[in-house]
């Protein structure tokens, strides 16, 4: 009888310990897909108390049906102060891989994401970062593993959050496309000034996530979060 109690206590302690050391990034992949106005479908993932799209946005219309201008020419991209999008290198073949690249004016419309969802704000990203253990390690927990898309070494990439961050690069305010494979950039829905807005960046060379502001005419990826 004493031996049985001892074994029970050992098992109980092991179970308690396993709960304590579960990664902070524990997440639940949702089986239900959501759909945008273009009928693109997206996986979703619950991370802490937040529900995120598990993929970058690739819609070409606002959720009221308004077409977002597709701006390929550098000069038009530079001058735009209204919503615009493109694909990396203006190549539609990059749509399924990285989603679309948007200027911040598309985010600022408030109609970029499907109904019931919104472009994640600076505060949303901060909550996510803190849940994953802070800015020094959150990037690794967000990144897709391996080097199929990320440049080597893709340091400390675990994707334990199931966010599957990809290195879609960005479009300069001057129109040039750069840093595919090296960095992933995401707009937040939060303005920093009349000319700049907050963003997040993750890098192939480390496990960090960077909070930075950029001029609104740059082109970044977008992730949507479910409204509460």
Secondary structure, 3 states (H helix, E strand, C coil): CHHHHHHHHHHHHHHHHHHHCCCCCCEEEEEEEEECCCCCEEEEEEECCEEEECCCCCCCECCCCCECEECCCHHHHHHCCCCEEECHHHCHHHHHHHCCEECHHHHHCCCCCCCCEEECCHHHHHHHHHHCCCHHHHHHHHECCCCCCCCCCCCCCCCCCCCCECCEEEECCCCCEEEECCEEEEEEEEECCCCEEEEEEEECCCCCEEEEEEECCCEEECCEEECC
